[in-house]
Amino acid sequence: MKTEGKENYIPALGFDFLTPLYDTVVKWTTREKVFKTKLVEQIDIPSSGRLLDLACGTATLTVALKRRFPHAETHGLDGDARILRIARRKAAASGAEINFSEALSTTMPYPAEYFDAIVTSLFFHHLTPANKRRTLEEVFRVLKAGGTLHLADWGKAANVLMKAASQPIIWLDGATTKDSLQGRLPELVAEAGLIEIDETASFGTFFGTIRLHKARKPL
Ligand SMILES: C[S@@+](CC[C@H](N)C(=O)[O-])C[C@H]1O[C@@H](n2cnc3c(N)ncnc32)[C@H](O)[C@@H]1O
């Protein structure tokens, strides 16, 4: 596993030893199928376009993207070699041809203006405020003009119950969750230069409110 630049790195469930449990925990606690289906449905790209699942984890969403856009060149990036081994196994088992890269979101290994859409789920709360900004600068760089960002993450709690439910996420993933739970992601997306930022859906879950957003790189 690459270590350079990984000082603030938070693995999928907060601790490396929990990674093998990731799929089971997410499936039963986040209404995963419902919110990831909605995220995939909001994407509109040319049939042979290029797609990136940023911080793809075990690639549940990446495989769903490839099913929806079978002719698209589909990429999955994650900084954790261990979780990428699970992702590669899952993609092979489903027959999905996906290009995986082990890299950090702050220095992505793609040329400028490469992707028609970037999708990312349950990831931004893993990043410090500075790394959220750097990652969004990279998103802006590798998106084509007119390309879109589709972001699902823990967001501002919809009510007191959801606020209480989000405490385990704060405990597992630490201080980096703060600006996500304060609802500051749209503001950071705008600071990076993206426009037409809309919240497209929100879901109450066992661990708080998941919010979906869509944004566009200007032409
Ligand atoms: C909670 S998991 C989400 C995985 C997947 N997107 C999903 O929806 O199930 C967060 C992922 O972010 C990855 N990650 C954390 N920091 C990263 C960084 N700076 N660059 C790339 N990946 C990172 C972790 O390895 C982990 O796989």
The ligand as an SDF file (V2000), in Angstrom:
LIG
                    3D

 27 29  0  0  0  0  0  0  0  0999 V2000
  -16.8110    4.4610    3.6990 C   0  0  0  0  0  0  0  0  0  0  0  0
  -15.8480    3.9040    2.3390 S   0  0  0  0  0  0  0  0  0  0  0  0
  -16.9390    4.1670    0.9430 C   0  0  0  0  0  0  0  0  0  0  0  0
  -16.7100    3.1560   -0.1370 C   0  0  0  0  0  0  0  0  0  0  0  0
  -17.7000    3.2040   -1.3070 C   0  0  0  0  0  0  0  0  0  0  0  0
  -17.6090    4.4540   -2.0170 N   0  0  0  0  0  0  0  0  0  0  0  0
  -19.1180    2.9500   -0.8540 C   0  0  0  0  0  0  0  0  0  0  0  0
  -19.9990    3.7760   -1.0980 O   0  0  0  0  0  0  0  0  0  0  0  0
  -19.3610    1.8810   -0.2710 O   0  0  0  0  0  0  0  0  0  0  0  0
  -14.6520    5.1900    2.1090 C   0  0  0  0  0  0  0  0  0  0  0  0
  -13.5350    4.7950    1.1570 C   0  0  0  0  0  0  0  0  0  0  0  0
  -12.6790    5.9150    0.9750 O   0  0  0  0  0  0  0  0  0  0  0  0
  -11.3510    5.4420    0.8300 C   0  0  0  0  0  0  0  0  0  0  0  0
  -10.4800    6.6000    1.0910 N   0  0  0  0  0  0  0  0  0  0  0  0
  -10.3560    7.2980    2.2520 C   0  0  0  0  0  0  0  0  0  0  0  0
   -9.5240    8.3550    2.0620 N   0  0  0  0  0  0  0  0  0  0  0  0
   -9.1470    8.3120    0.7460 C   0  0  0  0  0  0  0  0  0  0  0  0
   -8.3280    9.1580   -0.0690 C   0  0  0  0  0  0  0  0  0  0  0  0
   -7.7540   10.2630    0.4230 N   0  0  0  0  0  0  0  0  0  0  0  0
   -8.1600    8.8280   -1.3750 N   0  0  0  0  0  0  0  0  0  0  0  0
   -8.7560    7.7270   -1.8920 C   0  0  0  0  0  0  0  0  0  0  0  0
   -9.5410    6.8970   -1.1750 N   0  0  0  0  0  0  0  0  0  0  0  0
   -9.7390    7.1970    0.1220 C   0  0  0  0  0  0  0  0  0  0  0  0
  -11.2630    4.3030    1.8310 C   0  0  0  0  0  0  0  0  0  0  0  0
  -10.2120    3.4190    1.5400 O   0  0  0  0  0  0  0  0  0  0  0  0
  -12.6330    3.6550    1.6610 C   0  0  0  0  0  0  0  0  0  0  0  0
  -12.6040    2.6280    0.7080 O   0  0  0  0  0  0  0  0  0  0  0  0
  1  2  1  0
  2  3  1  0
  2 10  1  0
  3  4  1  0
  4  5  1  0
  5  6  1  0
  5  7  1  0
  7  8  2  0
  7  9  1  0
 10 11  1  0
 11 12  1  0
 11 26  1  0
 12 13  1  0
 13 14  1  0
 13 24  1  0
 14 15  1  0
 14 23  1  0
 15 16  2  0
 16 17  1  0
 17 18  1  0
 17 23  2  0
 18 19  1  0
 18 20  2  0
 20 21  1  0
 21 22  2  0
 22 23  1  0
 24 25  1  0
 24 26  1  0
 26 27  1  0
M  CHG  2   2   1   9  -1
M  END
$$$$
